[in-house]
Amino acid sequence: MRWTLRVVLSVLILTLGSAGAQAAPPVSDSFAITGVRVFDGSQVIPSATVVVLDGRIAAVGPNAVPPPGIPTIDGTGSTVLPGIIDAHSHARTRQELERAIQFGVTTELDMWTLRHFANSMRREQDRNGAPYRADFFSAISPATPPEGYPYNFTPHQREKPTLSGPEEADAFVADRFAEGSDYLKIMLEDGALVGFQVPVLSRETVRALTQAVHLRGKLAVAHVTVQSLARNAVEDGIDGLAHIFVDTPVDPGFVQLAVAKGIFVVGTLTAEEAFITTDGGASLIADPDLAPYLTEEEKAFLLTPGPPSFITPQNLQMGRDSLRILHAAGVPILAGSDVPAHGVVLHRELELLVQAGLEPVDALIAATSAPAAAFGLADRGRIAPGLRADLLLVNGDPTVNIKATRKIQRIWKAGVEIDREIPSAPPAH
């Protein structure tokens, strides 16, 4: 669900104290981590060696042997896991992506941004790998009718392509992928839960959009906040939901439909929580493993109440229960923040998924291999030979205690180690 006022606030977080992008990346490191617990994206290897050569996983397992001469890291008491993937973000500045990787988020799947920014980030990734920020993929401009969500909140935004009916769908989809979108997001938001009314695309238009997307071999995801529109979207060919609906408990018929259609669901429980309380943000600020790395701007944002809405604690609990039931039925659950405090909020999202009833291993899957599989990112999300060395080394065992993901020791993107920096305190007045 996107309470766009908070998305727009992300534009204000432009000076988050990051080191800034480096002019050119170094040669990717080759190294080995020995005696380390490995969560490889699906299962746990209690003690193993991970060998990285030129930025890719060369070997992993109890019997893996590092080649002579490469640096080794003693992983005793630690866990290495794939770099975290945020399956629902909103970024409009490089600094936001730099902040994300400071907390172990190596890939962001953006759901609405500006075309020039998305294209700039993708060009940089293609050119030099963008080693000091999270990788970025985006839907760029969502499908929505004139005066529809989210443009009802941003009337002065220049980039706001819309469509009115199914006859416009193919051209609309062609334009989105021509401008650089990686997948299509379809907005199905009537505003009921947040107290406004806006037009919504017809079902015929949604069917035409999903057909046009699939003809091009791409994915279509839907923004929904109520179960009735979610059911329509799944029946009309959507590949995944960008949020869990929170208006009613999940219906057994919807669960059967979701399984039959093979969709995925992004939780975004952190976003739902922020409508109700700032307690989640306060808990991140109070966490001694995270607090030193937060900027003052991020702290202020995490303590800023969300805009008025009709969402209650009961709605949040319904969302948690629905995710648990869908997960138990075999529907892939993905971790997504939908909150502009990039990176740090994913650790709260993992905690909320566990509170919803997922096992810690399942929450980790939701932030690694599941989003990689859902969005066709075959080179990441797992620790396996040949894949990118997007890695997070943490103290302790997050497969037992999910909060161990916060005890970050080292971060690598494609084998390049990220320097974590403690932001400077603001000057005294």
C-alpha positions as a Markdown table, in Angstrom:
| # | Residue | x | y | z |
|---|---|---|---|---|
| 1 | Met | 0.0 | 0.0 | 0.0 |
| 2 | Arg | 1.5 | 3.3 | -0.7 |
| 3 | Trp | 0.6 | 6.3 | 1.2 |
| 4 | Thr | 2.3 | 8.5 | -1.4 |
| 5 | Leu | 2.8 | 11.4 | 1.1 |
| 6 | Arg | 5.6 | 9.3 | 2.7 |
| 7 | Val | 7.0 | 8.4 | -0.8 |
| 8 | Val | 7.2 | 12.0 | -1.6 |
| 9 | Leu | 8.9 | 12.6 | 1.7 |
| 10 | Ser | 11.8 | 10.4 | 0.4 |
| 11 | Val | 12.7 | 13.2 | -2.0 |
| 12 | Leu | 13.6 | 15.3 | 1.1 |
| 13 | Ile | 16.1 | 12.8 | 2.3 |
| 14 | Leu | 18.8 | 13.9 | -0.2 |
| 15 | Thr | 21.7 | 14.4 | 2.1 |
| 16 | Leu | 21.9 | 11.2 | 4.2 |
| 17 | Gly | 25.5 | 11.4 | 5.1 |
| 18 | Ser | 26.7 | 8.8 | 2.7 |
| 19 | Ala | 30.2 | 8.8 | 1.3 |
| 20 | Gly | 29.0 | 9.3 | -2.3 |
| 21 | Ala | 29.7 | 7.2 | -5.3 |
| 22 | Gln | 33.3 | 6.4 | -6.2 |
| 23 | Ala | 34.5 | 7.4 | -9.6 |
| 24 | Ala | 35.6 | 3.9 | -10.6 |
| 25 | Pro | 35.3 | 0.5 | -9.0 |
| 26 | Pro | 38.3 | -1.5 | -7.9 |
| 27 | Val | 38.9 | -5.0 | -9.2 |
| 28 | Ser | 36.4 | -7.3 | -7.5 |
| 29 | Asp | 38.0 | -9.0 | -4.5 |
| 30 | Ser | 38.8 | -12.7 | -4.3 |
| 31 | Phe | 38.6 | -14.1 | -0.8 |
| 32 | Ala | 37.3 | -17.0 | 1.2 |
| 33 | Ile | 35.2 | -17.2 | 4.4 |
| 34 | Thr | 36.0 | -20.3 | 6.4 |
| 35 | Gly | 34.3 | -22.1 | 9.2 |
| 36 | Val | 31.1 | -20.1 | 8.7 |
| 37 | Arg | 27.5 | -21.0 | 8.9 |
| 38 | Val | 25.9 | -20.5 | 5.5 |
| 39 | Phe | 22.3 | -19.6 | 4.7 |
| 40 | Asp | 22.5 | -20.2 | 0.9 |
| 41 | Gly | 19.0 | -18.8 | 0.1 |
| 42 | Ser | 17.1 | -21.9 | 0.9 |
| 43 | Gln | 18.9 | -24.0 | 3.5 |
| 44 | Val | 21.5 | -23.9 | 6.2 |
| 45 | Ile | 25.0 | -25.4 | 6.0 |
| 46 | Pro | 26.2 | -25.5 | 9.6 |
| 47 | Ser | 29.9 | -25.0 | 8.8 |
| 48 | Ala | 31.4 | -24.4 | 5.4 |
| 49 | Thr | 33.8 | -22.4 | 3.3 |
| 50 | Val | 32.7 | -19.8 | 0.7 |
| 51 | Val | 35.2 | -19.1 | -2.0 |
| 52 | Val | 34.8 | -15.9 | -4.0 |
| 53 | Leu | 36.9 | -15.3 | -7.2 |
| 54 | Asp | 36.6 | -12.1 | -9.2 |
| 55 | Gly | 33.3 | -11.2 | -7.6 |
| 56 | Arg | 31.5 | -14.5 | -8.1 |
| 57 | Ile | 30.9 | -17.5 | -5.9 |
| 58 | Ala | 33.5 | -20.1 | -7.0 |
| 59 | Ala | 32.7 | -22.8 | -4.4 |
| 60 | Val | 30.6 | -23.3 | -1.2 |
| 61 | Gly | 30.4 | -26.2 | 1.1 |
| 62 | Pro | 32.2 | -28.1 | 3.9 |
| 63 | Asn | 34.8 | -29.4 | 1.6 |
| 64 | Ala | 35.4 | -26.2 | -0.5 |
| 65 | Val | 39.1 | -25.4 | -0.5 |
| 66 | Pro | 40.4 | -21.8 | -1.2 |
| 67 | Pro | 43.1 | -21.4 | -3.8 |
| 68 | Pro | 46.5 | -20.5 | -2.4 |
| 69 | Gly | 47.2 | -16.8 | -1.9 |
| 70 | Ile | 43.7 | -15.3 | -1.5 |
| 71 | Pro | 42.7 | -13.6 | 1.8 |
| 72 | Thr | 40.7 | -15.7 | 4.2 |
| 73 | Ile | 38.2 | -14.6 | 6.8 |
| 74 | Asp | 37.4 | -16.6 | 9.9 |
| 75 | Gly | 33.7 | -17.0 | 10.0 |
| 76 | Thr | 33.5 | -18.9 | 13.3 |
| 77 | Gly | 30.3 | -17.9 | 15.2 |
| 78 | Ser | 29.0 | -15.9 | 12.2 |
| 79 | Thr | 26.6 | -16.5 | 9.3 |
| 80 | Val | 26.9 | -15.5 | 5.7 |
| 81 | Leu | 23.8 | -15.0 | 3.7 |
| 82 | Pro | 22.9 | -13.6 | 0.3 |
| 83 | Gly | 22.6 | -9.8 | 0.0 |
| 84 | Ile | 19.1 | -8.7 | 0.9 |
| 85 | Ile | 16.6 | -7.8 | -1.8 |
| 86 | Asp | 13.9 | -5.2 | -1.1 |
| 87 | Ala | 11.0 | -6.3 | -3.2 |
| 88 | His | 9.1 | -3.0 | -2.8 |
| 89 | Ser | 11.0 | 0.2 | -2.7 |
| 90 | His | 10.7 | 3.8 | -3.9 |
| 91 | Ala | 14.0 | 5.6 | -4.7 |
| 92 | Arg | 14.6 | 8.9 | -6.5 |
| 93 | Thr | 18.1 | 9.6 | -5.4 |
| 94 | Arg | 21.5 | 7.9 | -5.6 |
| 95 | Gln | 22.0 | 8.6 | -1.9 |
| 96 | Glu | 19.0 | 6.4 | -1.0 |
| 97 | Leu | 20.5 | 3.5 | -2.8 |
| 98 | Glu | 23.8 | 4.2 | -1.1 |
| 99 | Arg | 22.0 | 4.2 | 2.3 |
| 100 | Ala | 20.3 | 0.9 | 1.5 |
| 101 | Ile | 23.6 | -1.0 | 1.0 |
| 102 | Gln | 24.9 | 0.3 | 4.3 |
| 103 | Phe | 22.3 | -2.1 | 5.9 |
| 104 | Gly | 23.0 | -5.1 | 3.7 |
| 105 | Val | 20.3 | -4.4 | 1.0 |
| 106 | Thr | 22.2 | -5.0 | -2.3 |
| 107 | Thr | 19.2 | -4.9 | -4.6 |
| 108 | Glu | 16.1 | -2.7 | -4.7 |
| 109 | Leu | 13.0 | -3.5 | -6.8 |
| 110 | Asp | 11.4 | -0.1 | -7.2 |
| 111 | Met | 7.7 | 0.4 | -7.8 |
| 112 | Trp | 7.5 | 4.0 | -8.9 |
| 113 | Thr | 10.1 | 6.6 | -9.7 |
| 114 | Leu | 11.2 | 9.1 | -12.4 |
| 115 | Arg | 12.3 | 7.9 | -15.8 |
| 116 | His | 15.6 | 9.9 | -16.0 |
| 117 | Phe | 16.7 | 8.6 | -12.6 |
| 118 | Ala | 15.9 | 5.0 | -13.4 |
| 119 | Asn | 17.7 | 5.2 | -16.7 |
| 120 | Ser | 20.7 | 6.8 | -15.1 |
| 121 | Met | 21.0 | 4.1 | -12.4 |
| 122 | Arg | 20.6 | 1.3 | -15.0 |
| 123 | Arg | 23.3 | 2.8 | -17.2 |
| 124 | Glu | 25.7 | 3.0 | -14.3 |
| 125 | Gln | 25.0 | -0.6 | -13.3 |
| 126 | Asp | 25.7 | -1.7 | -16.9 |
| 127 | Arg | 28.8 | 0.4 | -17.1 |
| 128 | Asn | 30.7 | -0.3 | -13.9 |
| 129 | Gly | 28.5 | -2.4 | -11.6 |
| 130 | Ala | 27.7 | 0.5 | -9.3 |
| 131 | Pro | 29.6 | -1.2 | -6.5 |
| 132 | Tyr | 28.9 | 1.3 | -3.7 |
| 133 | Arg | 25.1 | 1.3 | -3.8 |
| 134 | Ala | 22.2 | -1.1 | -4.1 |
| 135 | Asp | 21.4 | -2.4 | -7.6 |
| 136 | Phe | 18.2 | -0.8 | -8.9 |
| 137 | Phe | 15.3 | -2.2 | -11.1 |
| 138 | Ser | 12.1 | -0.4 | -11.5 |
| 139 | Ala | 8.5 | -0.3 | -12.9 |
| 140 | Ile | 9.1 | 3.5 | -13.3 |
| 141 | Ser | 5.6 | 4.7 | -14.3 |
| 142 | Pro | 2.6 | 2.7 | -13.0 |
| 143 | Ala | -0.6 | 2.0 | -15.0 |
| 144 | Thr | -3.4 | 4.1 | -13.7 |
| 145 | Pro | -6.4 | 6.1 | -15.1 |
| 146 | Pro | -6.4 | 9.9 | -15.4 |
| 147 | Glu | -6.9 | 11.4 | -11.9 |
| 148 | Gly | -6.1 | 8.0 | -10.5 |
| 149 | Tyr | -3.7 | 7.0 | -7.7 |
| 150 | Pro | -0.9 | 8.0 | -7.2 |
| 151 | Tyr | -1.1 | 11.1 | -9.4 |
| 152 | Asn | -4.1 | 12.4 | -7.4 |
| 153 | Phe | -1.4 | 13.1 | -4.8 |
| 154 | Thr | 1.1 | 14.6 | -7.3 |
| 155 | Pro | -0.8 | 16.8 | -9.7 |
| 156 | His | 2.2 | 18.8 | -10.7 |
| 157 | Gln | 4.5 | 15.8 | -11.5 |
| 158 | Arg | 5.4 | 16.0 | -15.2 |
| 159 | Glu | 5.9 | 12.3 | -15.7 |
| 160 | Lys | 2.4 | 10.8 | -15.3 |
| 161 | Pro | 1.4 | 8.6 | -18.3 |
| 162 | Thr | -2.1 | 7.2 | -17.9 |
| 163 | Leu | -4.6 | 5.1 | -19.8 |
| 164 | Ser | -8.4 | 5.0 | -19.8 |
| 165 | Gly | -9.4 | 1.7 | -21.5 |
| 166 | Pro | -8.3 | -1.7 | -22.8 |
| 167 | Glu | -7.8 | -0.3 | -26.3 |
| 168 | Glu | -4.9 | 1.8 | -25.0 |
| 169 | Ala | -3.2 | -1.1 | -23.1 |
| 170 | Asp | -0.8 | -2.4 | -25.7 |
| 171 | Ala | 0.6 | 1.0 | -26.6 |
| 172 | Phe | 0.9 | 1.9 | -22.9 |
| 173 | Val | 2.8 | -1.3 | -22.1 |
| 174 | Ala | 5.1 | -0.8 | -25.2 |
| 175 | Asp | 5.9 | 2.7 | -24.0 |
| 176 | Arg | 6.7 | 1.6 | -20.5 |
| 177 | Phe | 9.2 | -1.0 | -21.6 |
| 178 | Ala | 10.6 | 1.3 | -24.3 |
| 179 | Glu | 11.3 | 3.9 | -21.5 |
| 180 | Gly | 13.3 | 1.3 | -19.5 |
| 181 | Ser | 10.8 | -0.3 | -17.1 |
| 182 | Asp | 11.8 | -3.8 | -16.0 |
| 183 | Tyr | 8.2 | -4.8 | -15.1 |
| 184 | Leu | 4.8 | -3.2 | -15.0 |
| 185 | Lys | 3.0 | -2.0 | -11.9 |
| 186 | Ile | -0.8 | -1.7 | -12.1 |
| 187 | Met | -2.4 | 0.6 | -9.5 |
| 188 | Leu | -5.7 | -0.7 | -8.2 |
| 189 | Glu | -6.4 | 1.7 | -5.4 |
| 190 | Asp | -9.8 | 3.1 | -4.7 |
| 191 | Gly | -8.7 | 5.0 | -1.6 |
| 192 | Ala | -11.2 | 3.4 | 0.8 |
| 193 | Leu | -8.7 | 2.6 | 3.5 |
| 194 | Val | -7.1 | 6.0 | 3.6 |
| 195 | Gly | -10.2 | 8.1 | 3.2 |
| 196 | Phe | -10.4 | 9.3 | -0.4 |
| 197 | Gln | -12.0 | 8.2 | -3.6 |
| 198 | Val | -10.3 | 7.9 | -6.9 |
| 199 | Pro | -11.1 | 6.1 | -10.2 |
| 200 | Val | -9.7 | 2.6 | -10.8 |
| 201 | Leu | -8.9 | 0.8 | -14.0 |
| 202 | Ser | -11.6 | -1.5 | -15.3 |
| 203 | Arg | -11.1 | -5.2 | -15.3 |
| 204 | Glu | -11.1 | -5.3 | -19.0 |
| 205 | Thr | -8.2 | -2.8 | -19.0 |
| 206 | Val | -6.3 | -4.9 | -16.4 |
| 207 | Arg | -6.7 | -8.0 | -18.5 |
| 208 | Ala | -5.5 | -6.2 | -21.6 |
| 209 | Leu | -2.5 | -4.9 | -19.7 |
| 210 | Thr | -1.4 | -8.2 | -18.3 |
| 211 | Gln | -1.8 | -9.8 | -21.7 |
| 212 | Ala | 0.4 | -7.2 | -23.3 |
| 213 | Val | 3.0 | -7.6 | -20.6 |
| 214 | His | 3.1 | -11.3 | -20.9 |
| 215 | Leu | 3.4 | -11.2 | -24.7 |
| 216 | Arg | 6.6 | -9.3 | -24.1 |
| 217 | Gly | 7.9 | -11.8 | -21.5 |
| 218 | Lys | 7.6 | -9.5 | -18.6 |
| 219 | Leu | 6.0 | -9.4 | -15.2 |
| 220 | Ala | 2.9 | -7.4 | -14.0 |
| 221 | Val | 2.4 | -6.6 | -10.3 |
| 222 | Ala | -0.6 | -5.0 | -8.7 |
| 223 | His | -0.9 | -2.4 | -6.0 |
| 224 | Val | -4.0 | -3.4 | -4.0 |
| 225 | Thr | -5.2 | -2.6 | -0.5 |
| 226 | Val | -8.5 | -4.5 | -0.4 |
| 227 | Gln | -9.2 | -8.2 | -1.0 |
| 228 | Ser | -11.9 | -7.7 | -3.6 |
| 229 | Leu | -9.5 | -5.8 | -5.9 |
| 230 | Ala | -6.8 | -8.3 | -5.2 |
| 231 | Arg | -9.0 | -11.2 | -6.2 |
| 232 | Asn | -9.9 | -9.4 | -9.5 |
| 233 | Ala | -6.3 | -8.7 | -10.2 |
| 234 | Val | -5.3 | -12.4 | -9.7 |
| 235 | Glu | -8.2 | -13.5 | -11.9 |
| 236 | Asp | -7.2 | -11.0 | -14.5 |
| 237 | Gly | -3.7 | -12.3 | -14.9 |
| 238 | Ile | -1.5 | -10.4 | -12.5 |
| 239 | Asp | 1.8 | -12.2 | -11.5 |
| 240 | Gly | 2.1 | -10.8 | -8.0 |
| 241 | Leu | 0.7 | -8.4 | -5.4 |
| 242 | Ala | 2.9 | -5.5 | -4.3 |
| 243 | His | 1.2 | -5.5 | -0.9 |
| 244 | Ile | -0.9 | -7.8 | 1.3 |
| 245 | Phe | -4.5 | -6.5 | 1.6 |
| 246 | Val | -5.6 | -5.5 | 5.1 |
| 247 | Asp | -9.3 | -4.8 | 4.9 |
| 248 | Thr | -10.6 | -8.4 | 5.5 |
| 249 | Pro | -9.2 | -11.7 | 6.6 |
| 250 | Val | -8.0 | -13.8 | 3.6 |
| 251 | Asp | -10.8 | -15.9 | 2.2 |
| 252 | Pro | -10.1 | -19.6 | 1.6 |
| 253 | Gly | -11.2 | -19.1 | -2.0 |
| 254 | Phe | -8.6 | -16.4 | -2.5 |
| 255 | Val | -5.9 | -18.8 | -1.1 |
| 256 | Gln | -6.9 | -21.5 | -3.6 |
| 257 | Leu | -6.9 | -18.9 | -6.4 |
| 258 | Ala | -3.5 | -17.6 | -5.5 |
| 259 | Val | -2.1 | -21.1 | -5.4 |
| 260 | Ala | -3.7 | -22.1 | -8.7 |
| 261 | Lys | -2.5 | -18.9 | -10.4 |
| 262 | Gly | 1.1 | -19.2 | -9.0 |
| 263 | Ile | 1.2 | -15.6 | -7.8 |
| 264 | Phe | 3.6 | -14.1 | -5.2 |
| 265 | Val | 2.8 | -11.6 | -2.5 |
| 266 | Val | 5.0 | -8.8 | -1.1 |
| 267 | Gly | 4.3 | -8.2 | 2.6 |
| 268 | Thr | 5.1 | -4.6 | 3.2 |
| 269 | Leu | 4.0 | -5.0 | 6.8 |
| 270 | Thr | 6.3 | -2.2 | 7.8 |
| 271 | Ala | 4.3 | 0.2 | 5.7 |
| 272 | Glu | 1.1 | -0.9 | 7.2 |
| 273 | Glu | 2.5 | -0.6 | 10.7 |
| 274 | Ala | 3.7 | 3.0 | 10.0 |
| 275 | Phe | 0.1 | 4.0 | 9.4 |
| 276 | Ile | -0.7 | 3.1 | 13.0 |
| 277 | Thr | 2.3 | 3.7 | 15.1 |
| 278 | Thr | 5.9 | 4.9 | 15.1 |
| 279 | Asp | 6.9 | 2.1 | 17.5 |
| 280 | Gly | 8.5 | 0.1 | 14.8 |
| 281 | Gly | 10.7 | 3.0 | 13.8 |
| 282 | Ala | 11.5 | 3.7 | 17.4 |
| 283 | Ser | 12.6 | 0.1 | 17.9 |
| 284 | Leu | 15.1 | 0.4 | 15.0 |
| 285 | Ile | 16.5 | 3.6 | 16.5 |
| 286 | Ala | 16.9 | 1.9 | 19.9 |
| 287 | Asp | 18.7 | -1.1 | 18.4 |
| 288 | Pro | 22.4 | -0.8 | 19.3 |
| 289 | Asp | 23.4 | -2.7 | 16.2 |
| 290 | Leu | 21.6 | -0.2 | 13.9 |
| 291 | Ala | 21.5 | 3.1 | 15.7 |
| 292 | Pro | 25.1 | 4.1 | 15.1 |
| 293 | Tyr | 24.6 | 3.9 | 11.4 |
| 294 | Leu | 21.4 | 5.9 | 11.2 |
| 295 | Thr | 21.5 | 9.6 | 10.1 |
| 296 | Glu | 19.6 | 12.2 | 12.0 |
| 297 | Glu | 17.3 | 12.6 | 8.9 |
| 298 | Glu | 16.5 | 8.9 | 9.0 |
| 299 | Lys | 15.8 | 8.9 | 12.7 |
| 300 | Ala | 13.4 | 11.9 | 12.3 |
| 301 | Phe | 11.6 | 10.1 | 9.5 |
| 302 | Leu | 11.2 | 6.8 | 11.4 |
| 303 | Leu | 9.6 | 8.8 | 14.2 |
| 304 | Thr | 7.2 | 10.8 | 11.9 |
| 305 | Pro | 3.6 | 9.6 | 12.1 |
| 306 | Gly | 2.0 | 8.4 | 8.9 |
| 307 | Pro | -0.8 | 10.3 | 7.3 |
| 308 | Pro | -4.4 | 9.9 | 8.5 |
| 309 | Ser | -6.1 | 6.7 | 7.5 |
| 310 | Phe | -8.7 | 4.1 | 8.5 |
| 311 | Ile | -6.1 | 1.5 | 9.1 |
| 312 | Thr | -6.2 | 0.0 | 12.6 |
| 313 | Pro | -4.1 | -2.5 | 14.6 |
| 314 | Gln | -6.8 | -5.0 | 13.6 |
| 315 | Asn | -6.1 | -4.4 | 10.0 |
| 316 | Leu | -2.4 | -5.0 | 10.5 |
| 317 | Gln | -3.1 | -8.2 | 12.3 |
| 318 | Met | -5.3 | -9.3 | 9.4 |
| 319 | Gly | -2.5 | -8.7 | 7.1 |
| 320 | Arg | -0.1 | -10.7 | 9.2 |
| 321 | Asp | -2.6 | -13.6 | 9.5 |
| 322 | Ser | -3.2 | -13.5 | 5.7 |
| 323 | Leu | 0.5 | -13.7 | 5.0 |
| 324 | Arg | 0.9 | -16.7 | 7.3 |
| 325 | Ile | -2.0 | -18.5 | 5.7 |
| 326 | Leu | -0.8 | -17.8 | 2.2 |
| 327 | His | 2.7 | -18.9 | 3.1 |
| 328 | Ala | 1.4 | -22.1 | 4.6 |
| 329 | Ala | -0.5 | -22.8 | 1.4 |
| 330 | Gly | 2.7 | -22.4 | -0.6 |
| 331 | Val | 2.3 | -18.9 | -2.0 |
| 332 | Pro | 5.8 | -17.2 | -2.2 |
| 333 | Ile | 6.0 | -14.3 | 0.3 |
| 334 | Leu | 8.5 | -11.6 | -0.5 |
| 335 | Ala | 10.0 | -9.0 | 1.9 |
| 336 | Gly | 9.4 | -5.4 | 0.8 |
| 337 | Ser | 9.6 | -2.1 | 2.8 |
| 338 | Asp | 7.7 | 0.5 | 0.8 |
| 339 | Val | 9.2 | 3.0 | 3.2 |
| 340 | Pro | 11.8 | 5.7 | 2.3 |
| 341 | Ala | 14.2 | 4.9 | 5.1 |
| 342 | His | 16.1 | 2.7 | 2.8 |
| 343 | Gly | 17.8 | -0.5 | 4.0 |
| 344 | Val | 17.3 | -0.3 | 7.7 |
| 345 | Val | 13.5 | -0.8 | 7.4 |
| 346 | Leu | 14.0 | -4.2 | 5.8 |
| 347 | His | 15.3 | -5.5 | 9.1 |
| 348 | Arg | 12.0 | -4.5 | 10.8 |
| 349 | Glu | 10.1 | -6.2 | 7.9 |
| 350 | Leu | 11.9 | -9.4 | 8.6 |
| 351 | Glu | 11.0 | -9.2 | 12.2 |
| 352 | Leu | 7.4 | -8.6 | 11.4 |
| 353 | Leu | 7.3 | -11.5 | 9.0 |
| 354 | Val | 8.5 | -13.7 | 11.9 |
| 355 | Gln | 5.9 | -12.2 | 14.2 |
| 356 | Ala | 3.3 | -13.0 | 11.6 |
| 357 | Gly | 4.2 | -16.7 | 11.9 |
| 358 | Leu | 6.9 | -17.4 | 9.4 |
| 359 | Glu | 10.0 | -19.2 | 10.6 |
| 360 | Pro | 13.2 | -17.1 | 10.5 |
| 361 | Val | 14.5 | -19.2 | 7.5 |
| 362 | Asp | 11.3 | -18.4 | 5.6 |
| 363 | Ala | 11.7 | -14.7 | 6.4 |
| 364 | Leu | 15.3 | -14.9 | 5.0 |
| 365 | Ile | 14.0 | -16.7 | 1.9 |
| 366 | Ala | 11.5 | -13.8 | 1.5 |
| 367 | Ala | 14.4 | -11.4 | 1.3 |
| 368 | Thr | 16.8 | -13.3 | -0.8 |
| 369 | Ser | 16.0 | -16.3 | -3.1 |
| 370 | Ala | 12.2 | -15.7 | -3.3 |
| 371 | Pro | 12.3 | -12.1 | -4.8 |
| 372 | Ala | 15.2 | -13.1 | -7.1 |
| 373 | Ala | 13.1 | -16.0 | -8.4 |
| 374 | Ala | 9.9 | -14.0 | -8.7 |
| 375 | Phe | 11.5 | -11.2 | -10.6 |
| 376 | Gly | 13.8 | -13.3 | -12.8 |
| 377 | Leu | 17.1 | -12.2 | -11.2 |
| 378 | Ala | 19.0 | -15.4 | -11.8 |
| 379 | Asp | 22.4 | -14.1 | -10.8 |
| 380 | Arg | 21.6 | -13.3 | -7.2 |
| 381 | Gly | 19.6 | -14.2 | -4.1 |
| 382 | Arg | 21.5 | -17.4 | -3.5 |
| 383 | Ile | 25.0 | -18.5 | -2.5 |
| 384 | Ala | 25.9 | -21.0 | -5.3 |
| 385 | Pro | 28.8 | -21.4 | -7.7 |
| 386 | Gly | 28.6 | -18.9 | -10.6 |
| 387 | Leu | 26.4 | -16.4 | -8.9 |
| 388 | Arg | 27.3 | -12.9 | -7.9 |
| 389 | Ala | 29.0 | -12.5 | -4.5 |
| 390 | Asp | 26.4 | -10.3 | -3.0 |
| 391 | Leu | 27.0 | -11.3 | 0.6 |
| 392 | Leu | 26.2 | -10.3 | 4.1 |
| 393 | Leu | 28.3 | -11.6 | 7.0 |
| 394 | Val | 26.6 | -11.2 | 10.4 |
| 395 | Asn | 27.4 | -12.2 | 13.9 |
| 396 | Gly | 25.2 | -15.0 | 15.3 |
| 397 | Asp | 22.5 | -17.1 | 13.6 |
| 398 | Pro | 19.6 | -15.2 | 11.9 |
| 399 | Thr | 18.1 | -18.6 | 10.9 |
| 400 | Val | 17.2 | -18.9 | 14.6 |
| 401 | Asn | 17.0 | -15.3 | 15.7 |
| 402 | Ile | 16.0 | -13.0 | 12.9 |
| 403 | Lys | 17.4 | -10.0 | 14.6 |
| 404 | Ala | 20.9 | -11.3 | 14.0 |
| 405 | Thr | 20.6 | -9.8 | 10.4 |
| 406 | Arg | 21.3 | -6.5 | 12.2 |
| 407 | Lys | 24.6 | -7.6 | 13.6 |
| 408 | Ile | 26.4 | -6.8 | 10.4 |
| 409 | Gln | 30.1 | -7.5 | 10.2 |
| 410 | Arg | 30.8 | -7.1 | 6.5 |
| 411 | Ile | 29.0 | -6.5 | 3.3 |
| 412 | Trp | 30.0 | -7.3 | -0.3 |
| 413 | Lys | 28.4 | -6.5 | -3.6 |
| 414 | Ala | 29.7 | -8.5 | -6.5 |
| 415 | Gly | 32.8 | -9.2 | -4.4 |
| 416 | Val | 33.5 | -5.6 | -3.6 |
| 417 | Glu | 33.4 | -4.9 | 0.1 |
| 418 | Ile | 31.3 | -2.0 | 1.3 |
| 419 | Asp | 32.8 | 0.4 | 3.8 |
| 420 | Arg | 30.2 | 1.0 | 6.5 |
| 421 | Glu | 30.3 | 4.5 | 7.8 |
| 422 | Ile | 28.9 | 5.9 | 11.0 |
| 423 | Pro | 27.3 | 9.3 | 10.0 |
| 424 | Ser | 28.8 | 12.4 | 11.6 |
| 425 | Ala | 26.8 | 14.0 | 14.3 |
| 426 | Pro | 25.2 | 17.4 | 13.4 |
| 427 | Pro | 27.3 | 20.4 | 14.4 |
| 428 | Ala | 26.5 | 22.0 | 17.7 |
| 429 | His | 24.8 | 25.4 | 17.6 |
